[in-house]
Amino acid sequence: MSRCLILVLVVGCSGASEIVTDIPDSIAPDAVVCPNNTTDRVIGGECRCGFDPPCPDPTECRHGRCYVSDPSGTNCEFDDQCPSGYSCIRAHCSPTECEVEICDGYDNDCDGRLDEGSGSPLSLWCPSGPEPLPPCRRGVRVCIDGRFSACMGGVQPVDEVGWFACDGIDNNCDGCVDGTLIDGVCEPLSTYIYDTVFVVDTSGSMSGSILGLREELARFAEVYRGRMEFRFSLVTFPAYGSISGGDVRSDFVSYDDFEPVISTLRANSGGAEPSYDVVADLLDGSLPLAWRSGAVRIIIMLTDEAGQSYAAPRNTEESMCAASMGGEVLAFITPTTHREDFDLCGQWLDIYTSIHGSLHTLIRNPCLP
C-alpha cells in the first residue's frame, strides 16, 4: 500500500484547533498530533514552531515564534479580530513584535506571508552598492526557502586582456576603454604577460604530430628562455582512467622548466578523445590551472580526431565556446577534414602543414596586427 499524508483540522467552540499529521500505512495510532497554539508545522514527524521546538507554557506559537499573552489586551477568539501587529493569545489581543521581513523562513512582519518583499520574494542587488559603470550591471539574489540564491543575471567586470584589450568596450567597467587607470588617467596597456597551455591528444595516431610538436617547441628556446612574462602548461587527453577528462602534465612554468616536460611527450594511449570536454573544462575552471591575473590566456589544442564529448550532458562546439569569457586566444590544430568542428570560436590551423613555424605566431598580443 502506498504511503500518504492526511491532514485533519479539528476546531472547537473556543476557536482552538489541532494539526493532525499521519504518515503511516494506516490511520492512528502513529499519527502526529500538533496543537496549533504551540506549533505551526511538522518537520520530520516532529511538531515545530517555525524551525524550533514547540512553545513552552504559557507562550503560544505565532508566525514561527513563541509569544506571551497580554492580560490587558482586548478580548478575542481569533487572530483576525486583533489589529495589525497583534495576535489572539489566550483570548487577549497581544503584541507579536512584528519586524521588518528578512530572508529566514519566518513571517517576520506578521502578514501571513514568508520572506516577501513588495509583492514579490525578498531580493538583493549583487554586488551591493551603486550601479556599476556600463557595460556592467548588477544582478539579483532572490530569497528561496529561507536562503538567498546565488547572483543571477547582471554583467560582471572582467580583465581587459586578450581580445578584451582591443575590442572598444570597457570590459572591466572602470571608465577606461581598453586600458587601465593610472592616477586617474586612462592609459593604454603597454606591457603584457602570456600564459599558454598546450592541449594535446596522445592517442596512437598522433605519433607523427607529437614528434613535430616537440621539434617545434625545441626551437622556442631561443625566443622564450629566461623570459618570465611567458609561461607554459601541458594538458593531455584522454585522461588516465577517464574518458571525459584531461591530465595536467604541468601547470604553468617558465620555458626553462617546460622544455624537459615536453621532451617526454609521447603518443601511447588510445580510446576516447574528449576534445570538447577538456577545452570547456579549461575555460570554465573545472580543470584548474594557475592562470596569472591579467595574463593573456592562450589555449592551443592539437588533435587528429573530430570534436568529441563524453561528459554528461554532452558538450558541443557551441557549448565549449560558450564556456569562454571571450578574452582567451584559442587555436585548434586539426586535419582539414575536421575543420568545421573547431572553427566557431578560435583560429584553425592544419595539423599536417602548420606545426612547423606556426605555433610561435599564436603566442602573442592578439591586438597587434
C-alpha positions, 0 to 999 in steps of 0.5 A: 500500500502506498504511503500518504499524508492526511491532514485533519483540522479539528476546531472547537467552540473556543476557536482552538484547533489541532494539526493532525499529521499521519504518515503511516500505512494506516490511520492512528495510532502513529499519527502526529498530533500538533496543537496549533497554539504551540506549533505551526508545522511538522518537520520530520514527524516532529511538531515545530514552531517555525524551525524550533521546538514547540512553545513552552507554557504559557507562550503560544506559537505565532508566525514561527515564534513563541509569544506571551499573552497580554492580560490587558489586551482586548478580548478575542477568539481569533487572530483576525479580530486583533489589529495589525501587529497583534495576535489572539493569545489566550483570548487577549489581543497581544503584541507579536513584535512584528519586524521588518521581513528578512530572508529566514523562513519566518513571517517576520512582519506578521502578514501571513506571508514568508520572506516577501518583499513588495509583492514579490520574494525578498531580493538583493542587488549583487554586488551591493552598492551603486550601479556599476559603470556600463557595460556592467550591471548588477544582478539579483539574489532572490530569497528561496526557502529561507536562503538567498540564491546565488547572483543571477543575471547582471554583467560582471567586470572582467580583465581587459586582456586578450581580445578584451584589450582591443575590442572598444568596450570597457570590459572591466567597467572602470571608465577606461576603454581598453586600458587601465587607470593610472592616477586617474588617467586612462592609459593604454596597456603597454606591457603584457604577460602570456600564459599558454597551455598546450592541449594535446591528444596522445592517442596512437595516431598522433605519433607523427604530430607529437614528434613535430610538436616537440621539434617545434617547441625545441626551437622556442628556446631561443625566443622564450628562455629566461623570459618570465612574462611567458609561461607554459602548461601541458594538458593531455587527453584522454585522461588516465582512467577517464574518458571525459577528462584531461591530465595536467602534465604541468601547470604553468612554468617558465620555458626553462622548466617546460622544455624537459616536460615536453621532451617526454611527450609521447603518443601511447594511449588510445580510446576516447578523445574528449576534445570538447570536454577538456577545452570547456573544462579549461575555460570554465575552471573545472580543470584548474590551472594557475592562470596569472591575473591579467595574463593573456590566456592562450589555449592551443589544442592539437588533435587528429580526431573530430570534436568529441564529448563524453561528459554528461550532458554532452558538450558541443562546439557551441557549448565549449565556446560558450564556456569562454569569457571571450578574452582567451586566444584559442587555436585548434590544430586539426586535419582539414577534414575536421575543420568545421568542428573547431572553427566557431570560436578560435583560429584553425590551423592544419595539423599536417602543414602548420606545426612547423613555424606556426605555433610561435605566431599564436603566442602573442598580443592578439591586438597587434596586427 
